[in-house]
Amino acid sequence: ELNDQYTGVRQQLHSAEVEKAKTGNAREIIETMLKEDAQLHTYRAVGKCFILSDSSELTSDMAEAEKHLTDSVIPQLKKSEEMVSKRCKNAQGELDDMVKHLRKAPTAAA
């Protein structure tokens, strides 16, 4: 169960880091394109459609999303990963101690 929790937290952390990278790359590309063409049309995905939106608003929203991932989501997931990892190590240590004591215990003769 702890291993499943650890794997889940690792997957969430990886997904958040990938999302941060995607958002940062997309923002940089849009900003570069805006330097070349000030009349650039940008669209925001809303459900199954795309709506024309202001480029500066879109890039600032992307920067905020990236900052949110960097400042709160990723650090929180890293803390969770550390806590679950410690719990896994403690549980493994307890199991090792139990096995060691069981092996040392004399078997009762019938």
Biopython code that builds the backbone (N, CA, C, O; Angstrom):
import numpy as np
from Bio.PDB.StructureBuilder import StructureBuilder

atoms = [
    (1, "GLU", "N", (0.814, -1.187, 0.000)),
    (1, "GLU", "CA", (0.000, 0.000, 0.000)),
    (1, "GLU", "C", (0.867, 1.264, 0.000)),
    (1, "GLU", "O", (0.585, 2.205, -0.742)),
    (2, "LEU", "N", (1.909, 1.292, 0.819)),
    (2, "LEU", "CA", (2.807, 2.447, 0.844)),
    (2, "LEU", "C", (3.522, 2.610, -0.487)),
    (2, "LEU", "O", (3.731, 3.728, -0.957)),
    (3, "ASN", "N", (3.897, 1.480, -1.094)),
    (3, "ASN", "CA", (4.551, 1.563, -2.399)),
    (3, "ASN", "C", (3.612, 2.154, -3.435)),
    (3, "ASN", "O", (4.046, 2.916, -4.299)),
    (4, "ASP", "N", (2.326, 1.814, -3.362)),
    (4, "ASP", "CA", (1.339, 2.384, -4.280)),
    (4, "ASP", "C", (1.200, 3.886, -4.054)),
    (4, "ASP", "O", (1.107, 4.655, -5.011)),
    (5, "GLN", "N", (1.186, 4.302, -2.786)),
    (5, "GLN", "CA", (1.116, 5.733, -2.474)),
    (5, "GLN", "C", (2.344, 6.455, -3.014)),
    (5, "GLN", "O", (2.236, 7.530, -3.605)),
    (6, "TYR", "N", (3.513, 5.851, -2.804)),
    (6, "TYR", "CA", (4.757, 6.459, -3.273)),
    (6, "TYR", "C", (4.738, 6.588, -4.792)),
    (6, "TYR", "O", (5.107, 7.630, -5.335)),
    (7, "THR", "N", (4.312, 5.541, -5.471)),
    (7, "THR", "CA", (4.243, 5.576, -6.931)),
    (7, "THR", "C", (3.262, 6.650, -7.391)),
    (7, "THR", "O", (3.535, 7.372, -8.350)),
    (8, "GLY", "N", (2.125, 6.755, -6.714)),
    (8, "GLY", "CA", (1.135, 7.771, -7.069)),
    (8, "GLY", "C", (1.669, 9.183, -6.909)),
    (8, "GLY", "O", (1.458, 10.033, -7.774)),
    (9, "VAL", "N", (2.362, 9.435, -5.802)),
    (9, "VAL", "CA", (2.931, 10.764, -5.565)),
    (9, "VAL", "C", (4.002, 11.066, -6.603)),
    (9, "VAL", "O", (4.077, 12.184, -7.113)),
    (10, "ARG", "N", (4.830, 10.077, -6.918)),
    (10, "ARG", "CA", (5.873, 10.275, -7.941)),
    (10, "ARG", "C", (5.246, 10.612, -9.295)),
    (10, "ARG", "O", (5.754, 11.471, -10.016)),
    (11, "GLN", "N", (4.146, 9.940, -9.643)),
    (11, "GLN", "CA", (3.474, 10.214, -10.912)),
    (11, "GLN", "C", (2.876, 11.617, -10.920)),
    (11, "GLN", "O", (2.956, 12.323, -11.925)),
    (12, "GLN", "N", (2.278, 12.021, -9.803)),
    (12, "GLN", "CA", (1.722, 13.369, -9.718)),
    (12, "GLN", "C", (2.821, 14.418, -9.835)),
    (12, "GLN", "O", (2.648, 15.435, -10.507)),
    (13, "LEU", "N", (3.946, 14.169, -9.182)),
    (13, "LEU", "CA", (5.071, 15.091, -9.244)),
    (13, "LEU", "C", (5.593, 15.197, -10.666)),
    (13, "LEU", "O", (5.858, 16.295, -11.154)),
    (14, "HIS", "N", (5.740, 14.071, -11.323)),
    (14, "HIS", "CA", (6.216, 14.069, -12.709)),
    (14, "HIS", "C", (5.234, 14.825, -13.609)),
    (14, "HIS", "O", (5.653, 15.614, -14.456)),
    (15, "SER", "N", (3.948, 14.590, -13.431)),
    (15, "SER", "CA", (2.928, 15.272, -14.239)),
    (15, "SER", "C", (2.981, 16.785, -14.023)),
    (15, "SER", "O", (2.867, 17.553, -14.978)),
    (16, "ALA", "N", (3.153, 17.211, -12.775)),
    (16, "ALA", "CA", (3.232, 18.641, -12.477)),
    (16, "ALA", "C", (4.468, 19.263, -13.113)),
    (16, "ALA", "O", (4.401, 20.373, -13.640)),
    (17, "GLU", "N", (5.599, 18.555, -13.067)),
    (17, "GLU", "CA", (6.820, 19.074, -13.680)),
    (17, "GLU", "C", (6.686, 19.153, -15.197)),
    (17, "GLU", "O", (7.163, 20.106, -15.814)),
    (18, "VAL", "N", (6.041, 18.161, -15.797)),
    (18, "VAL", "CA", (5.813, 18.178, -17.248)),
    (18, "VAL", "C", (4.882, 19.332, -17.611)),
    (18, "VAL", "O", (5.126, 20.045, -18.584)),
    (19, "GLU", "N", (3.823, 19.518, -16.837)),
    (19, "GLU", "CA", (2.873, 20.606, -17.090)),
    (19, "GLU", "C", (3.561, 21.963, -16.978)),
    (19, "GLU", "O", (3.302, 22.864, -17.776)),
    (20, "LYS", "N", (4.441, 22.107, -15.984)),
    (20, "LYS", "CA", (5.193, 23.355, -15.816)),
    (20, "LYS", "C", (6.077, 23.610, -17.028)),
    (20, "LYS", "O", (6.143, 24.735, -17.523)),
    (21, "ALA", "N", (6.753, 22.576, -17.507)),
    (21, "ALA", "CA", (7.627, 22.722, -18.670)),
    (21, "ALA", "C", (6.819, 23.076, -19.919)),
    (21, "ALA", "O", (7.220, 23.947, -20.690)),
    (22, "LYS", "N", (5.695, 22.411, -20.118)),
    (22, "LYS", "CA", (4.844, 22.702, -21.282)),
    (22, "LYS", "C", (4.347, 24.145, -21.250)),
    (22, "LYS", "O", (4.391, 24.855, -22.255)),
    (23, "THR", "N", (3.877, 24.561, -20.085)),
    (23, "THR", "CA", (3.353, 25.917, -19.942)),
    (23, "THR", "C", (4.446, 26.946, -20.190)),
    (23, "THR", "O", (4.227, 27.939, -20.883)),
    (24, "GLY", "N", (5.618, 26.708, -19.624)),
    (24, "GLY", "CA", (6.738, 27.631, -19.822)),
    (24, "GLY", "C", (7.170, 27.707, -21.273)),
    (24, "GLY", "O", (7.420, 28.795, -21.792)),
    (25, "ASN", "N", (7.259, 26.560, -21.933)),
    (25, "ASN", "CA", (7.652, 26.552, -23.345)),
    (25, "ASN", "C", (6.620, 27.254, -24.212)),
    (25, "ASN", "O", (6.981, 28.039, -25.089)),
    (26, "ALA", "N", (5.345, 26.985, -23.982)),
    (26, "ALA", "CA", (4.288, 27.621, -24.771)),
    (26, "ALA", "C", (4.299, 29.131, -24.561)),
    (26, "ALA", "O", (4.151, 29.895, -25.515)),
    (27, "ARG", "N", (4.473, 29.561, -23.314)),
    (27, "ARG", "CA", (4.522, 30.998, -23.021)),
    (27, "ARG", "C", (5.687, 31.663, -23.733)),
    (27, "ARG", "O", (5.532, 32.738, -24.313)),
    (28, "GLU", "N", (6.853, 31.029, -23.693)),
    (28, "GLU", "CA", (8.030, 31.588, -24.364)),
    (28, "GLU", "C", (7.821, 31.673, -25.872)),
    (28, "GLU", "O", (8.214, 32.657, -26.498)),
    (29, "ILE", "N", (7.214, 30.662, -26.452)),
    (29, "ILE", "CA", (6.957, 30.668, -27.896)),
    (29, "ILE", "C", (6.002, 31.800, -28.255)),
    (29, "ILE", "O", (6.229, 32.520, -29.228)),
    (30, "ILE", "N", (4.935, 31.960, -27.477)),
    (30, "ILE", "CA", (3.976, 33.032, -27.758)),
    (30, "ILE", "C", (4.642, 34.392, -27.616)),
    (30, "ILE", "O", (4.429, 35.276, -28.446)),
    (31, "GLU", "N", (5.448, 34.570, -26.571)),
    (31, "GLU", "CA", (6.135, 35.851, -26.382)),
    (31, "GLU", "C", (7.090, 36.141, -27.532)),
    (31, "GLU", "O", (7.187, 37.284, -27.979)),
    (32, "THR", "N", (7.794, 35.124, -28.014)),
    (32, "THR", "CA", (8.698, 35.299, -29.155)),
    (32, "THR", "C", (7.916, 35.674, -30.407)),
    (32, "THR", "O", (8.324, 36.561, -31.156)),
    (33, "MET", "N", (6.798, 35.002, -30.632)),
    (33, "MET", "CA", (5.978, 35.295, -31.805)),
    (33, "MET", "C", (5.365, 36.691, -31.714)),
    (33, "MET", "O", (5.196, 37.357, -32.736)),
    (34, "LEU", "N", (5.031, 37.142, -30.508)),
    (34, "LEU", "CA", (4.482, 38.484, -30.331)),
    (34, "LEU", "C", (5.509, 39.558, -30.661)),
    (34, "LEU", "O", (5.150, 40.633, -31.144)),
    (35, "LYS", "N", (6.778, 39.278, -30.407)),
    (35, "LYS", "CA", (7.828, 40.234, -30.761)),
    (35, "LYS", "C", (7.919, 40.402, -32.269)),
    (35, "LYS", "O", (8.207, 41.490, -32.767)),
    (36, "GLU", "N", (7.670, 39.310, -32.993)),
    (36, "GLU", "CA", (7.739, 39.344, -34.451)),
    (36, "GLU", "C", (6.470, 39.925, -35.068)),
    (36, "GLU", "O", (6.536, 40.598, -36.097)),
    (37, "ASP", "N", (5.320, 39.673, -34.452)),
    (37, "ASP", "CA", (4.041, 40.107, -35.004)),
    (37, "ASP", "C", (3.141, 40.571, -33.867)),
    (37, "ASP", "O", (2.570, 39.756, -33.142)),
    (38, "ALA", "N", (3.018, 41.896, -33.718)),
    (38, "ALA", "CA", (2.224, 42.450, -32.625)),
    (38, "ALA", "C", (0.736, 42.180, -32.803)),
    (38, "ALA", "O", (-0.019, 42.256, -31.834)),
    (39, "GLN", "N", (0.304, 41.870, -34.006)),
    (39, "GLN", "CA", (-1.112, 41.602, -34.286)),
    (39, "GLN", "C", (-1.445, 40.115, -34.210)),
    (39, "GLN", "O", (-2.464, 39.679, -34.745)),
    (40, "LEU", "N", (-0.608, 39.354, -33.562)),
    (40, "LEU", "CA", (-0.790, 37.909, -33.469)),
    (40, "LEU", "C", (-2.107, 37.569, -32.776)),
    (40, "LEU", "O", (-2.415, 38.109, -31.713)),
    (41, "HIS", "N", (-2.875, 36.675, -33.383)),
    (41, "HIS", "CA", (-4.121, 36.208, -32.787)),
    (41, "HIS", "C", (-3.820, 34.977, -31.944)),
    (41, "HIS", "O", (-3.210, 34.018, -32.417)),
    (42, "THR", "N", (-4.251, 35.017, -30.702)),
    (42, "THR", "CA", (-4.078, 33.855, -29.826)),
    (42, "THR", "C", (-5.453, 33.376, -29.372)),
    (42, "THR", "O", (-6.390, 34.159, -29.218)),
    (43, "TYR", "N", (-5.540, 32.077, -29.166)),
    (43, "TYR", "CA", (-6.802, 31.458, -28.794)),
    (43, "TYR", "C", (-6.618, 30.652, -27.515)),
    (43, "TYR", "O", (-5.580, 30.030, -27.287)),
    (44, "ARG", "N", (-7.647, 30.684, -26.700)),
    (44, "ARG", "CA", (-7.646, 29.951, -25.435)),
    (44, "ARG", "C", (-8.592, 28.765, -25.579)),
    (44, "ARG", "O", (-9.710, 28.911, -26.073)),
    (45, "ALA", "N", (-8.138, 27.588, -25.146)),
    (45, "ALA", "CA", (-8.984, 26.399, -25.202)),
    (45, "ALA", "C", (-10.017, 26.466, -24.083)),
    (45, "ALA", "O", (-9.677, 26.641, -22.913)),
    (46, "VAL", "N", (-11.280, 26.325, -24.464)),
    (46, "VAL", "CA", (-12.378, 26.315, -23.498)),
    (46, "VAL", "C", (-13.259, 25.127, -23.851)),
    (46, "VAL", "O", (-14.033, 25.169, -24.807)),
    (47, "GLY", "N", (-13.127, 24.074, -23.066)),
    (47, "GLY", "CA", (-13.885, 22.861, -23.379)),
    (47, "GLY", "C", (-13.426, 22.275, -24.699)),
    (47, "GLY", "O", (-12.257, 21.930, -24.871)),
    (48, "LYS", "N", (-14.374, 22.168, -25.636)),
    (48, "LYS", "CA", (-14.054, 21.601, -26.948)),
    (48, "LYS", "C", (-13.879, 22.675, -28.014)),
    (48, "LYS", "O", (-13.802, 22.359, -29.201)),
    (49, "CYS", "N", (-13.815, 23.935, -27.608)),
    (49, "CYS", "CA", (-13.662, 24.996, -28.603)),
    (49, "CYS", "C", (-12.519, 25.925, -28.199)),
    (49, "CYS", "O", (-11.954, 25.818, -27.111)),
    (50, "PHE", "N", (-12.203, 26.832, -29.109)),
    (50, "PHE", "CA", (-11.150, 27.809, -28.873)),
    (50, "PHE", "C", (-11.747, 29.198, -29.012)),
    (50, "PHE", "O", (-12.519, 29.461, -29.934)),
    (51, "ILE", "N", (-11.387, 30.088, -28.092)),
    (51, "ILE", "CA", (-11.919, 31.443, -28.091)),
    (51, "ILE", "C", (-10.760, 32.418, -28.237)),
    (51, "ILE", "O", (-9.739, 32.296, -27.560)),
    (52, "LEU", "N", (-10.934, 33.393, -29.138)),
    (52, "LEU", "CA", (-9.926, 34.422, -29.343)),
    (52, "LEU", "C", (-9.715, 35.170, -28.036)),
    (52, "LEU", "O", (-10.674, 35.599, -27.395)),
    (53, "SER", "N", (-8.450, 35.326, -27.644)),
    (53, "SER", "CA", (-8.168, 36.028, -26.388)),
    (53, "SER", "C", (-6.992, 36.970, -26.575)),
    (53, "SER", "O", (-6.210, 36.843, -27.517)),
    (54, "ASP", "N", (-6.888, 37.907, -25.663)),
    (54, "ASP", "CA", (-5.801, 38.875, -25.688)),
    (54, "ASP", "C", (-4.481, 38.161, -25.401)),
    (54, "ASP", "O", (-4.379, 37.387, -24.449)),
    (55, "SER", "N", (-3.482, 38.426, -26.228)),
    (55, "SER", "CA", (-2.194, 37.732, -26.104)),
    (55, "SER", "C", (-1.512, 38.011, -24.773)),
    (55, "SER", "O", (-0.964, 37.102, -24.149)),
    (56, "SER", "N", (-1.546, 39.260, -24.340)),
    (56, "SER", "CA", (-0.875, 39.589, -23.074)),
    (56, "SER", "C", (-1.588, 38.928, -21.897)),
    (56, "SER", "O", (-0.946, 38.488, -20.943)),
    (57, "GLU", "N", (-2.920, 38.860, -21.967)),
    (57, "GLU", "CA", (-3.677, 38.189, -20.910)),
    (57, "GLU", "C", (-3.353, 36.699, -20.880)),
    (57, "GLU", "O", (-3.191, 36.108, -19.812)),
    (58, "LEU", "N", (-3.263, 36.106, -22.057)),
    (58, "LEU", "CA", (-2.949, 34.678, -22.149)),
    (58, "LEU", "C", (-1.562, 34.382, -21.581)),
    (58, "LEU", "O", (-1.397, 33.443, -20.802)),
    (59, "THR", "N", (-0.563, 35.182, -21.968)),
    (59, "THR", "CA", (0.793, 34.934, -21.464)),
    (59, "THR", "C", (0.889, 35.193, -19.961)),
    (59, "THR", "O", (1.609, 34.484, -19.258)),
    (60, "SER", "N", (0.170, 36.198, -19.462)),
    (60, "SER", "CA", (0.223, 36.443, -18.011)),
    (60, "SER", "C", (-0.468, 35.311, -17.248)),
    (60, "SER", "O", (-0.010, 34.922, -16.174)),
    (61, "ASP", "N", (-1.567, 34.779, -17.794)),
    (61, "ASP", "CA", (-2.220, 33.626, -17.161)),
    (61, "ASP", "C", (-1.303, 32.408, -17.161)),
    (61, "ASP", "O", (-1.257, 31.655, -16.188)),
    (62, "MET", "N", (-0.581, 32.224, -18.249)),
    (62, "MET", "CA", (0.353, 31.094, -18.329)),
    (62, "MET", "C", (1.484, 31.276, -17.324)),
    (62, "MET", "O", (1.908, 30.315, -16.682)),
    (63, "ALA", "N", (1.974, 32.506, -17.187)),
    (63, "ALA", "CA", (3.040, 32.778, -16.215)),
    (63, "ALA", "C", (2.546, 32.523, -14.792)),
    (63, "ALA", "O", (3.285, 31.990, -13.963)),
    (64, "GLU", "N", (1.293, 32.905, -14.507)),
    (64, "GLU", "CA", (0.723, 32.649, -13.181)),
    (64, "GLU", "C", (0.586, 31.153, -12.916)),
    (64, "GLU", "O", (0.879, 30.677, -11.819)),
    (65, "ALA", "N", (0.138, 30.420, -13.930)),
    (65, "ALA", "CA", (-0.005, 28.967, -13.772)),
    (65, "ALA", "C", (1.354, 28.321, -13.520)),
    (65, "ALA", "O", (1.482, 27.431, -12.679)),
    (66, "GLU", "N", (2.362, 28.778, -14.253)),
    (66, "GLU", "CA", (3.720, 28.248, -14.071)),
    (66, "GLU", "C", (4.241, 28.582, -12.671)),
    (66, "GLU", "O", (4.860, 27.744, -12.016)),
    (67, "LYS", "N", (3.986, 29.809, -12.223)),
    (67, "LYS", "CA", (4.418, 30.225, -10.884)),
    (67, "LYS", "C", (3.701, 29.409, -9.808)),
    (67, "LYS", "O", (4.318, 29.010, -8.820)),
    (68, "HIS", "N", (2.414, 29.161, -9.992)),
    (68, "HIS", "CA", (1.647, 28.356, -9.032)),
    (68, "HIS", "C", (2.230, 26.948, -8.933)),
    (68, "HIS", "O", (2.379, 26.409, -7.836)),
    (69, "LEU", "N", (2.558, 26.359, -10.076)),
    (69, "LEU", "CA", (3.154, 25.023, -10.067)),
    (69, "LEU", "C", (4.504, 25.044, -9.360)),
    (69, "LEU", "O", (4.808, 24.162, -8.557)),
    (70, "THR", "N", (5.310, 26.056, -9.666)),
    (70, "THR", "CA", (6.654, 26.153, -9.101)),
    (70, "THR", "C", (6.631, 26.448, -7.604)),
    (70, "THR", "O", (7.396, 25.860, -6.839)),
    (71, "ASP", "N", (5.758, 27.355, -7.190)),
    (71, "ASP", "CA", (5.771, 27.822, -5.802)),
    (71, "ASP", "C", (4.982, 26.962, -4.827)),
    (71, "ASP", "O", (5.333, 26.889, -3.649)),
    (72, "SER", "N", (3.920, 26.309, -5.297)),
    (72, "SER", "CA", (3.104, 25.579, -4.320)),
    (72, "SER", "C", (2.894, 24.111, -4.658)),
    (72, "SER", "O", (3.074, 23.256, -3.792)),
    (73, "VAL", "N", (2.521, 23.798, -5.881)),
    (73, "VAL", "CA", (2.160, 22.412, -6.203)),
    (73, "VAL", "C", (3.368, 21.486, -6.134)),
    (73, "VAL", "O", (3.327, 20.464, -5.449)),
    (74, "ILE", "N", (4.436, 21.833, -6.832)),
    (74, "ILE", "CA", (5.613, 20.956, -6.885)),
    (74, "ILE", "C", (6.271, 20.811, -5.509)),
    (74, "ILE", "O", (6.588, 19.687, -5.119)),
    (75, "PRO", "N", (6.491, 21.903, -4.751)),
    (75, "PRO", "CA", (7.067, 21.714, -3.411)),
    (75, "PRO", "C", (6.189, 20.854, -2.493)),
    (75, "PRO", "O", (6.704, 20.049, -1.717)),
    (76, "GLN", "N", (4.875, 21.024, -2.583)),
    (76, "GLN", "CA", (3.971, 20.214, -1.761)),
    (76, "GLN", "C", (4.084, 18.738, -2.142)),
    (76, "GLN", "O", (4.103, 17.873, -1.266)),
    (77, "LEU", "N", (4.158, 18.450, -3.428)),
    (77, "LEU", "CA", (4.297, 17.063, -3.867)),
    (77, "LEU", "C", (5.649, 16.486, -3.454)),
    (77, "LEU", "O", (5.745, 15.303, -3.125)),
    (78, "LYS", "N", (6.688, 17.310, -3.470)),
    (78, "LYS", "CA", (8.004, 16.832, -3.026)),
    (78, "LYS", "C", (7.988, 16.497, -1.535)),
    (78, "LYS", "O", (8.594, 15.513, -1.111)),
    (79, "LYS", "N", (7.294, 17.319, -0.740)),
    (79, "LYS", "CA", (7.164, 17.014, 0.690)),
    (79, "LYS", "C", (6.416, 15.706, 0.886)),
    (79, "LYS", "O", (6.806, 14.869, 1.699)),
    (80, "SER", "N", (5.336, 15.542, 0.131)),
    (80, "SER", "CA", (4.559, 14.300, 0.231)),
    (80, "SER", "C", (5.413, 13.104, -0.152)),
    (80, "SER", "O", (5.347, 12.051, 0.483)),
    (81, "GLU", "N", (6.218, 13.275, -1.200)),
    (81, "GLU", "CA", (7.096, 12.188, -1.640)),
    (81, "GLU", "C", (8.082, 11.817, -0.537)),
    (81, "GLU", "O", (8.310, 10.636, -0.276)),
    (82, "GLU", "N", (8.663, 12.821, 0.107)),
    (82, "GLU", "CA", (9.614, 12.560, 1.188)),
    (82, "GLU", "C", (8.940, 11.850, 2.362)),
    (82, "GLU", "O", (9.500, 10.915, 2.934)),
    (83, "MET", "N", (7.734, 12.300, 2.716)),
    (83, "MET", "CA", (7.031, 11.681, 3.846)),
    (83, "MET", "C", (6.691, 10.230, 3.550)),
    (83, "MET", "O", (6.891, 9.360, 4.398)),
    (84, "VAL", "N", (6.181, 9.961, 2.358)),
    (84, "VAL", "CA", (5.818, 8.584, 2.011)),
    (84, "VAL", "C", (7.071, 7.726, 1.914)),
    (84, "VAL", "O", (7.056, 6.557, 2.301)),
    (85, "SER", "N", (8.158, 8.300, 1.400)),
    (85, "SER", "CA", (9.418, 7.567, 1.311)),
    (85, "SER", "C", (9.920, 7.193, 2.706)),
    (85, "SER", "O", (10.371, 6.068, 2.922)),
    (86, "LYS", "N", (9.844, 8.125, 3.646)),
    (86, "LYS", "CA", (10.260, 7.833, 5.026)),
    (86, "LYS", "C", (9.387, 6.745, 5.638)),
    (86, "LYS", "O", (9.880, 5.846, 6.319)),
    (87, "ARG", "N", (8.080, 6.837, 5.385)),
    (87, "ARG", "CA", (7.175, 5.815, 5.915)),
    (87, "ARG", "C", (7.506, 4.448, 5.327)),
    (87, "ARG", "O", (7.453, 3.438, 6.028)),
    (88, "CYS", "N", (7.847, 4.415, 4.037)),
    (88, "CYS", "CA", (8.224, 3.143, 3.402)),
    (88, "CYS", "C", (9.487, 2.579, 4.043)),
    (88, "CYS", "O", (9.564, 1.386, 4.333)),
    (89, "LYS", "N", (10.480, 3.446, 4.263)),
    (89, "LYS", "CA", (11.730, 2.999, 4.874)),
    (89, "LYS", "C", (11.499, 2.512, 6.302)),
    (89, "LYS", "O", (12.063, 1.498, 6.713)),
    (90, "ASN", "N", (10.673, 3.232, 7.056)),
    (90, "ASN", "CA", (10.368, 2.805, 8.429)),
    (90, "ASN", "C", (9.651, 1.464, 8.441)),
    (90, "ASN", "O", (9.971, 0.590, 9.246)),
    (91, "ALA", "N", (8.690, 1.304, 7.556)),
    (91, "ALA", "CA", (7.954, 0.034, 7.486)),
    (91, "ALA", "C", (8.885, -1.101, 7.087)),
    (91, "ALA", "O", (8.787, -2.205, 7.624)),
    (92, "GLN", "N", (9.789, -0.834, 6.145)),
    (92, "GLN", "CA", (10.744, -1.858, 5.723)),
    (92, "GLN", "C", (11.673, -2.219, 6.875)),
    (92, "GLN", "O", (11.987, -3.392, 7.078)),
    (93, "GLY", "N", (12.115, -1.211, 7.633)),
    (93, "GLY", "CA", (12.965, -1.468, 8.794)),
    (93, "GLY", "C", (12.255, -2.300, 9.850)),
    (93, "GLY", "O", (12.846, -3.209, 10.434)),
    (94, "GLU", "N", (10.989, -1.989, 10.094)),
    (94, "GLU", "CA", (10.219, -2.771, 11.065)),
    (94, "GLU", "C", (10.061, -4.213, 10.605)),
    (94, "GLU", "O", (10.190, -5.141, 11.404)),
    (95, "LEU", "N", (9.784, -4.402, 9.330)),
    (95, "LEU", "CA", (9.664, -5.763, 8.798)),
    (95, "LEU", "C", (10.981, -6.519, 8.918)),
    (95, "LEU", "O", (10.997, -7.693, 9.289)),
    (96, "ASP", "N", (12.079, -5.847, 8.607)),
    (96, "ASP", "CA", (13.394, -6.486, 8.730)),
    (96, "ASP", "C", (13.664, -6.900, 10.176)),
    (96, "ASP", "O", (14.168, -7.994, 10.428)),
    (97, "ASP", "N", (13.325, -6.012, 11.134)),
    (97, "ASP", "CA", (13.506, -6.340, 12.553)),
    (97, "ASP", "C", (12.653, -7.533, 12.960)),
    (97, "ASP", "O", (13.115, -8.414, 13.685)),
    (98, "MET", "N", (11.414, -7.559, 12.495)),
    (98, "MET", "CA", (10.529, -8.681, 12.828)),
    (98, "MET", "C", (11.084, -9.991, 12.283)),
    (98, "MET", "O", (11.076, -11.008, 12.977)),
    (99, "VAL", "N", (11.561, -9.968, 11.052)),
    (99, "VAL", "CA", (12.117, -11.182, 10.444)),
    (99, "VAL", "C", (13.369, -11.606, 11.194)),
    (99, "VAL", "O", (13.576, -12.796, 11.435)),
    (100, "LYS", "N", (14.208, -10.644, 11.566)),
    (100, "LYS", "CA", (15.435, -10.950, 12.299)),
    (100, "LYS", "C", (15.112, -11.602, 13.640)),
    (100, "LYS", "O", (15.746, -12.586, 14.019)),
    (101, "HIS", "N", (14.130, -11.062, 14.358)),
    (101, "HIS", "CA", (13.748, -11.634, 15.654)),
    (101, "HIS", "C", (13.121, -13.012, 15.492)),
    (101, "HIS", "O", (13.345, -13.899, 16.316)),
    (102, "LEU", "N", (12.347, -13.193, 14.449)),
    (102, "LEU", "CA", (11.741, -14.503, 14.214)),
    (102, "LEU", "C", (12.803, -15.560, 13.907)),
    (102, "LEU", "O", (12.680, -16.710, 14.327)),
    (103, "ARG", "N", (13.830, -15.170, 13.183)),
    (103, "ARG", "CA", (14.898, -16.122, 12.848)),
    (103, "ARG", "C", (15.733, -16.463, 14.069)),
    (103, "ARG", "O", (16.219, -17.587, 14.197)),
    (104, "LYS", "N", (15.906, -15.486, 14.982)),
    (104, "LYS", "CA", (16.711, -15.721, 16.178)),
    (104, "LYS", "C", (15.949, -16.507, 17.241)),
    (104, "LYS", "O", (16.561, -17.183, 18.067)),
    (105, "ALA", "N", (14.643, -16.425, 17.226)),
    (105, "ALA", "CA", (13.838, -17.091, 18.263)),
    (105, "ALA", "C", (14.002, -18.598, 18.152)),
    (105, "ALA", "O", (13.906, -19.169, 17.065)),
    (106, "PRO", "N", (14.253, -19.244, 19.305)),
    (106, "PRO", "CA", (14.393, -20.707, 19.259)),
    (106, "PRO", "C", (13.041, -21.348, 18.952)),
    (106, "PRO", "O", (11.992, -20.907, 19.421)),
    (107, "THR", "N", (13.110, -22.377, 18.169)),
    (107, "THR", "CA", (11.874, -23.088, 17.843)),
    (107, "THR", "C", (11.523, -24.005, 18.997)),
    (107, "THR", "O", (12.400, -24.663, 19.556)),
    (108, "ALA", "N", (10.289, -24.055, 19.351)),
    (108, "ALA", "CA", (9.832, -24.891, 20.471)),
    (108, "ALA", "C", (9.751, -26.333, 20.018)),
    (108, "ALA", "O", (9.184, -26.644, 18.970)),
    (109, "ALA", "N", (10.329, -27.210, 20.827)),
    (109, "ALA", "CA", (10.276, -28.646, 20.496)),
    (109, "ALA", "C", (8.938, -29.193, 20.960)),
    (109, "ALA", "O", (8.468, -28.881, 22.054)),
    (110, "ALA", "N", (8.356, -29.984, 20.144)),
    (110, "ALA", "CA", (7.042, -30.532, 20.494)),
    (110, "ALA", "C", (7.155, -31.796, 21.287)),
    (110, "ALA", "O", (6.140, -32.384, 21.660)),
]
sb = StructureBuilder()
sb.init_structure("model")
sb.init_model(0)
sb.init_chain("A")
sb.init_seg("    ")
for serial, (resi, resn, name, xyz) in enumerate(atoms, 1):
    if name == "N":
        sb.init_residue(resn, " ", resi, " ")
    sb.init_atom(name, np.array(xyz, "f"), 0.0, 1.0, " ", f" {name:<3s}", serial, name[0])
structure = sb.get_structure()
